[in-house]
Each structure stands twice: as structure tokens, then as C-alpha cells.
Amino acid sequence: MPEESSYRRHTNEIVQSRLNAVQKISDIPTLESTIDCGQIEEVIVQVGIV
């Protein structure tokens, strides 16, 4: 996908934002609230780690 694609730019922004939150916040409820995308288990499934 081209780097200038708006989808790619937007997706990269979301991924970077979530990565920054995970690196800075160790409290799971606070992390879930910050990411605002459901429970942390659901976020992990979205990432495709599991």
C-alpha cells in the first residue's frame, strides 16, 4: 500500500497511539479507557497476537 495512502497514514497513527499508550500505562483499566476500544483482551485480538 502506498505510503501516501490516507488509509495507511490513519492506520499508522492509530497503531502508534496505541503502542505509546501500552508503553506508558501499566494499569489495565486506565489503558482500556485510554485506548477506548473495549477490553484489553479484545485489543489483543485486533492486533492479531493471539
FENKADA-V27609 format. One line per field, one symbol per residue. ss: DSSP state (H for helix, E for strand, - for the rest). burial: 1 if it has 9 or more other ideal C-beta (glycine too) atoms within 8 Angstrom, else 0. Layout:
# FENKADA-V27609
ss: ???
burial: ???
This chain:
# FENKADA-V27609
ss: -----HHHHHHHHHHHHHHHHHHH---HHHHHHHH----HHHHHHHH---
burial: 00000001100000000100100000000011001000010111100000
